[in-house]
Amino acid sequence: MGRRDSKLIDEIERGALDSRVSLADTLRKCVALGGQTRSAELRDWARRELSGYGPNDELPEWRKVIAPILFDGVNMRAIFKGMQVSVTELPDFARDSYSNEVELRGGVGELEAWLREADDGTVRVGLPGGAELAHYINLHNSGQRIDRFYWGVSTTAIHGVLDRVRTALTALVAELRDGMPEHADKPSAEAANQAVQFIVTGKRHRVTINNAQASGDATSSVGQAQEQEPEPPGWKRWARISGIIGLVVAVVGTVAGVLQYMAG
């Protein structure tokens, strides 16, 4: 089992470093490694990158891109395509619902398909509720008809997203190897979980690996490590104790004086 895990890590690393290797295939190997190491974080992240992020899933920053809002339509003089519109030009009720930030939640296969189908360097990503928005504007403007609203996402931006996923895979392997004890055949579930959290969300915890196990299975304690204050030298300890004793004596003396004064 351990040798197979180690080989799988090697395959993931080779796939991440070689742009000719399918990104989807490499992510599937991450799903398999997550199952073998019992790392829910690794398995779930790779699966979301493959199948897409749901509306309630936390989205990595690299999947957020900036793109203009465009629309196609026709008026009495011409047919127009790719006309840019500012958010401030939208109806009042729609201004808070849209921006130029686009969340690319589709799986890597969908993003790669968009690149293959793009013919002018732009991928048209539909606005949620765009059809209803176009219908509302058409009802209040008889001089033209808007057919659809969409974000015009450049293929360069989508290439950048896919490249960030590949880079994350490379960094993930490096983190997994760094968290493995010298003679271990596979990372622990804790080390794999923390590696994913660090690479994807930027949250890093200190992981302490116990290298003494002969079986090669690593145990780890995960969490923010707390540094203990070093024990002071002997004379400093005695000075600290002497200071405390002196303070107690002073307090006792003061209390005794007050009592004597009251008795007199």
Summary of the structure (lengths in Angstrom):
residues: 264
radius of gyration: 30.9
end to end distance: 87.4
largest distance: 110.9
contacts: 698
relative contact order: 0.13
helix: 52%
strand: 17%
